[in-house]
């Protein structure tokens, strides 16, 4: 199984934190407030597992999926260090091979959808949403969709610096910023809340909470 992050996985969490001046870690955990003890949570592209550790501390039962063995190894070190109170299930596989239809109270995709080109990203979003229980949540944390004017130029610069680096060092696709709120909506989950993360007043990251209609 090919590991696209073998070269840069060791610095992924630190670099993201420094580059975003601490906003990315805050973005990753923003919507965990909607979890209840005992909830089942799936995290796609878990990386070093910031949100997985926090969800476990809240009493959730977490399944963490990543195609990168490098990332899962780093995440296992975090588990060993923090000793989260509820067990976290690690799955080393392609997310499309996880077919737990309507099993989870919350499915989280933080800084995961941005690695895919235009057509695959829609398929991934739809697949993730299919694993959300009716009435459950689909949460996406990502780079901000650029606005107009000078703000949009700075938002694009923030994105292209990041994707330029990772498209050269990993298998991430080089592309514009996708409309992640639109992807959540088209997957069948209604956007109920958006929280923005700013640097010097400029929106650079957003956490999007979508909810699948209850039956």
N, C-alpha and C positions, 0 to 999 in steps of 0.2 A: 504494500500500500504506500503510494508516494506521499512524502511529507514535504509540503511546500514551505514549511516554516523552520526547517532544520537549521538554516543559517542565521535567522534573526529571532527565533522564538525566545531565546534567553533574555532579550532586552525589551520584549514587546510591552509588558506592563509598565516598566519604568519609563520608557520612551513616550508612551501614550500619556502618562501622567504629567511628565515634564512638558511635552509639546502643548498640551491643553491647559497647562497651569492648574492641574487638579480637577478640571471639569469633566473629563471622560469618566473617571471612577465615580463621580457623583451622578452622572447621567446613567450609568449602569445600574445603580441601586434605587433610582428615583421612584419607580413604580412598585417596588416591593411592599410599600405600605398597604397595598391592596390584598396582600396575602393573609391567610389565616393559618393558625397551627393545624397541621395535618393535610394541608393542600399539597397536591402533586404538581411539581414544576419540571418542565423540560427546558434546558438551556442549550441552544444550538450554537456551535462554535464557541465553546466555553472559554477557550484561552487559558489564562492563569486563574480564572474562577472567582473574581471579586464578588460578583452577584450571587454565585452559588454558595459561597461561604456564608454570606449575609442571610440568604434565604433559609439555609439550614439553621442558623441561629434563631430564626423566627419560628422554627418548628415545622418548616415545610420538608417534604420528601422530594429530593432533587435527583433528577437524571441529567447528567452532563455529557453532551456529545461533541466530539471533535475528531476531524480526520487526521489531525497532526499528532503523532506520538510525542513529538517534542513538547507541544503545548500541554498534553495530558501529564507528561512527566513533571513539568513545572507545577501543574495544578496539584498533583499528588503531594508534592513537597509542601504546598500551602495547606493541604488537608492535614498532613502530619504535624505541621507547625501550630495550626489554629485549633485542631481537634473539634470540629463542629459537632454539635450535640445529636443531630440526626444523620444517619449514614447517607453518603452521596454515591450514587451509582455512576461509574464512569463507563462510557461507551466509545470505543475507538472504531468509528465507522463513518461512512457517508450518511448524511442526514436523510437521504432518500431511502436508505435501507431501514430506517426507523419508521415503522408503520403502525404506531399506536393511535388509531383513529379515535378521536374524542375521549382521550384518556386523561388529559391534564387540565388542571384549573388555571394554569398560566403557562404559556409558551413564550420564551424570551429569546430574542435575536438582537444582541447588542454588538454593533460594529462587525456584523457578520454578513448581512445582505450586500454590503458595499464591495465585496470581493467578486461579485458576479456581474457579467454583462447583461444587457437589457432583457433579452427573452428568458434566459435562465433565472434571473432574479424574480420574475413574476411567478415562475413555476415553484421556486423555493418558498416564496411567501405563501402561495396557495397550499403547498404541502404542510408548512408549519401550522397554518390556520386549521387544517383538517384534523390536527391532533388536539385542538382546544375543545373542551367540553362545551355544550350549549350553556350559555351564561358565563363562560370563562373568558379569560383575557389573553390577548396577543399583544405583546409588548416589544417595541423596537426602539433602540437607542442608536442614533446615527449623527453624521455630519448634517448640518442645516442646509435645507434647500435654499439656494441663493435668492435673495430679494433683488429689487431693481436698484439702479444707481450705484454709488460708491460702496454702499454696504454690501451689495451683491458681489462686487469685485473683490472685496476683502474676504468674503465667505468662500468664493471660488478659490482664491489664493490659498486659504487654509486647507481646503480639500485637495487641491492639485499638488501641493507640496507633499502631503501625506501619501496620496495614491501614487504619486510619481516614485517615491521611495519604495513602497511595498510592491508595486508592479514590476520593479527591477529586481527585487530581492526575494519575492515569493511568486505564487501563481495567481495573484490577484489581478483582475482585469483593469485596464486603464479606461476610464469612462467619466462622463459628467456625473454630478450628484443626482441620484434618483429621487423621485418624489415618494418618500417612504410613507408619509401619511396616506397618499393615494394608493400605495401598494397594500397597506393594511385594509383600507376600505374595499378595494377590489377583491380582496381575499374573503370578503363576507363578514368582516368584523367592523363595527361602527366605531369610529374614533370618539372616545368620550373625554379624553384629557390629553393635553400636550404641555410639557414643562420644558422651558428653554434654559440653556446654560450659556452665559455670556462672559466675554472678556472685554473690559473697558466699555461695557454697554452693548457690545456687538453680539448678536445671537450666532453662535458657532456650532452648537450641538443641540439636539432635541430628543426628548424621550416621549414616545407616543404610546398611549394606552388605547388599544382597541378591544371591543367586547363582542363576542359572538352572541347573536340573538338566542334567548332561551326558548325552549319549545313549549 
